[in-house]
C-alpha cells in the first residue's frame, strides 16, 4: 500500500478549513436578528450544502504543510464561535429578539452548528495530548451536554471499533433510529463503568465528583438551574434542544462512519474499517472528518494531515448529502449495502 503525500509550500488546504466557520457565523447573525433569520444556518447546513455536495466534485489530494499554524488558529476561532453562538441564543431569547416559534428554529440552527462545528472540533482536540487543547475539547462537549464522548471515544471506540464490543459501530442492516438508541445507551453504560473502575483503582469514591461522568452531570444540573434562575424556562428549553439536536447529528456521523464494517477482535484496525468520503463539502466544512479511515488507522494524526486511501470503502455521497438517505432506511440500504466488501463478517 502506498499513498502519495504532496508537500508544497503553504498549502491552500489549511485555508479551506475556515469554511467550517460559516454555519456558526450564520447562527450568531440569526440569533441576534430573530425571525426568519434564525433559519439561516438550518437552511444552509441541511438543504444548501446537501445539494451543493451532490453538484461539487471530490478532492482526493493529499497535500499538507505540517508546520502551518492555521489549524490551531481555526481551533481557537471555533471555540470562540461556539461560545458566541450559545451566548447569542441566550441573549436573543432573554431580550425578546427571538420569541414564539422562532425559539425552536433558533435552537435547531444553533444545534446544527454545535453538531457540525463544536463536536467536530472537540473530536479533534480530545485526541491532542496538550492539557489546554484537551480541556478545550471537553469544554465544547460540555456545551452540548455530552458527558460520555470524551471517555468512550478514546478508551473504547478506538480500541473496539468494528467489533460487537463497540456500540458506536452500526451493524449491517441496522437502521439509524435503532442505532441511535443502542449507541447512546451503550456509550452511557460503558463510560460510567469505565469511570467507576478508574475511581476504584485510584481508591476514590466511585460515584463522587472525581468520576468524570458524575462531575459532568452535576455541572449540567448547575447550568440548568442557572438558566432557569436568570433567563427563564424558554432559554433552558432552547439550550437543551440545541444539545439534543447536536448529539443526534453526532450519532448520524457515527452511523455513517462505520455502518456494516466489522473486524475480528484480534485484527488490527486499518484503513478498511471506516467509510471515507472526499466530497469537498464534507472535507472542508467538517475539517476532514470524512477521512475517517485514516483517523482510525492513525488516531494521533492532526486533521490537516489525514490522507485519502484508495483501499478504503467509499460512501456514495458525503456527510451532507447522505443525511436524507440515512433517515430513510430502505434508501440507505439500497445505496450503501452493495458497497460493503464481501469479506466483512457482518454481511451475510
N, C-alpha and C positions, 0 to 999 in steps of 0.2 A: 504494500500500500504506500503510495506516495502522493502527498498533496502539496502542490507548489504554493509558496507564500511569496508574493511580490512585495518587496520592500522598496519604498520610494522615499522621497524627502518627507515633507509634512503631508500626510495623506489626507485627501478630502473625505475619506471615510469617517474620520473623527468629527468633522464638521457636520456631516449628515445626521449624526445622532441628536443634534439640537432640535430636530423636528419633533422629538419627544416632548418638547415643552409646549407645543401648540395646544393640546387639549386643556392643560391647566391654565393657560392664558385665556382661553375661551370661557372656562369656568369662572375665573375671577371676574372677567368683564360681565358675564351673565349674572352673577350673584350681586354685583354692585349696580346693575341696571334694572333687574327684575323683569317681570312679564315674559313675553316671548323669548327674550334674550337668554332666559335660563335654559332654553332648549338647544342653545348653540352647540355645546360640546356633545350632547347626546346625539344630535343630528349628524354632526361632523364625524364622530367616532364610530357610530354604528350604522350609518347609511352611506355617507360620502366616502369614507375610507374603504368600506366593503366594495363599493362599485369601482373606486379607483384601483383597488388591488387587482381586480379582475382585468382591468384595462392596461395596467402598467406591467412592464417586463420584470424578469428576475435579475438579480445581481449576484453572480457566482464568484466575484473577485475575492481574493484572499489577501489583499494588500493590508499592511499595517505600519504603524510608526510607534514603536514601543515606548520611546522616551517622551511622548507627547503629553502635555499637561491638560489638554482639553477634556478628556474623560472625567478627570477629577473636578474640573470646573463645572461640568454638566451635573455631576452628583450634588454639588453644593447648591446649584440653581434649582435642582429638582426638589431638594429638601425644603428650600425656601418657598418653592412653588406650592408644595403640599401644605405647609403651614399657612400660606396666604389663602389657599383655596378653602380650607376649613374655617379660617378666620372670616373670610368674606361671606361664607354661608351663614355663620352665626350673626355677623353684622347685618346682612341683608334681611334676615328674618326678624331679628330683635328690633330693627328700626322701621319695619313695615315696608321696606322696599320690595321684599318678597312676601307674598301673602296668598292665602287661599290655595287653589290648586297648584300655583307656581312653587309652593314649598316642595311638593313632590317632584316636579320637574327639576328644580334646583338640586335637590338631594340626589336624584339619579344622575344628573350631569356631573356633580361633584364625585359621586361614587364611581362613575366611569373613569374619571381622571385618577382617582385613588387606585383603581384596579389596573390601569394601564401605565401609570407613572409611579405612584408611591410603592406599590407592592413589587413592581418590576425592579425598581431601583433598590428597594430593600433586599430583594433576592441577590442582587449584585453585592451589596455591602455586607451582608451577613457572612459571605464567603471570604471577606477580607480579614486578615489577622490583626491589623491595627485596631486598638481598642476604640478609638474615636469613630472610625468608619463603622465598626461593628455595632457600636452603640447607636449610631445614626440609623442603621438598618432596623434595629429593634424599635427605635422610636417611630419610624414610619409604619411599622406593623402595629404599633400601639394606636396610631391614628385611625386604623380600620378595625380595631377591637379583635385583633388576631393574636391569641396567646400561644398558639401551637406551632406555627410555621417555622419559627426560628429553631425550635428543638427538633421537630420531626424532619424537616428538610435536610438538616445537616447530619443528624445522628441516625436516622432511619431510612429516609427516602433514597439518599445516595448510596447507602450500603445495600439495600434490598430491592432496588428498582427492578422491575420486571419479574419479581417473584411473588408468591402468594403472601409473603410477609409484609408487602408494601401495599397499603390500601390506596395509595395515590396512583398506582398503575391500573388503568381501566382494562378490564378483561375483554376478550374478543366476544362480540355480541351483546355487550353491556351498553345500555343507553345512558345518556348524560344524566337524566333525572335520577336513576337508580344509583349511578356513580356518585353523585353529589352527596347523597345521604350516607352511603358506605364510606366514602373518602373522609368527610368531615368527622363522622363518628369514630372512625378508625384512628385518625390523627389525634383527636382529643384523648382517646383512651390510651394510645401508645405514648403520647407525650407526657401525660400525667404519670404513667408507670415509670417512664424514664427519669422524670424529675424526682419521684418518690424514691427510686433506687439510688439516685445520686445523693440525695439528702441522707439516706440511711447509711451509705458508705462513709459519708463525712460526719456521721453522728450528729446530724441536725434533725430538727422536728420535720417529719416527712410532709406534713401539711401546714407548715408555717410559712412565713414570708420569704424564707430562703428558697422555697420552692418557686421556680420562675412562673409556673402556671398560676399558683395561688397569688403571687405578688401582682401579676398582670390583672387577674380577675378583681383583686382588691382595688387596683388603680382604676379599672373601668367603673366600678361602683362609685368611686370618688368623682370621676368625670361626670357620670350621670347625675349625681347629687349636685355638682357644681352647675351643670346646665339647667337643671330644674330650678335651682335656687335663684340664679342670676338672670336667666333668659327665658325660662318657661318651658312647658312641655313640648311646644312646637319645635323649638331648637333641638331638644333632646330627640324627638322623633326623627328629625331630619338627619342628625348625626348618626343615629342608629341605622336609618335607611341607607345612607351612603355607605356605611360599613358593610351592611348585608350585601348590597349590590356589588361592592368591590370584591368581597370574598366569593361571591358566585362567579365573578369573572376569573378569579384565581382558579377556581375549580374547573372552569371551562378550559383554561390553558393546561391544567394538569391532565384533563381528559384527552385533549388532542395531542399532547406531547408523547404519550406512551400507549395509547389505545392498542390493544391486541398484541403488543410486542413483549415477549417473555424470554426468560433465560433460565438455565439451570442454576441451582443455589451455588454450585462451585464454579460457575462460569464467570470469567472476568467481564466486567462491563466494558463494552466497546462502542464504536460509532454506529452500530446497527441496532442499538437498543432504545433509540429515541427517534421520533419523527423530526424531520428537518424541512425548513422552507426558506428559500432565498428570495421570496417576494419582497419587493422594495419597501412596501408599507410596513410589513411585519419586521423586517430587518431594522429599519432606522427609527421608526416610531416606538419600537419596543426594545431598543438597544441590543439588537441581535439575540433576543430571547429565542427567536425561531431557529437559531443554530444550536438547538438543544442537544443534538447528537454529540457535538464536540464538548459542550458543557459537562455532560456526564462522563465523557471519555477523559477530559482533563478539567476537573472541577475547580481547580485553583486559578485557571486561566481567566484574565480580565475579559470583559465583554467585547472590547475593541480588538481582541486578538483571536476571537473564535473563528474557526475555519469551516468551510463547506466541504463535505466529503462525498465523493461520487458513490461510495458504498452505502451511504445512509439511506433509509427509506424516506421517500419524499411525499409530503401531503399533496393532495390535488389542488390545494389553494393555500393562501396564507391565513394568519390568525384572524384577520378582519373578515375575509370572505368565507371562512369555514364556520363562522358562528351560526348562521342560519341553518346549514345542514346539520350541525350538532344538535340543534333544537328540534329537528325533525328526524327522529331515529331511522326510519326506512331510507331516507335520502342519504343520511350519513353512512349507513351500512353499504348502500349501493356504490357510493363513491370511494369509500376507504377500504372495505374488506378485501377487494381484489388486489390491492397494493401490498397487502401483508405477505411477506415471503413465506413460502410453504413450510419451511423448516421450523417456524416458531410453534411451540407446543400448544399455545392457546388456540390455534386454528385447527379445527377438526379436519 
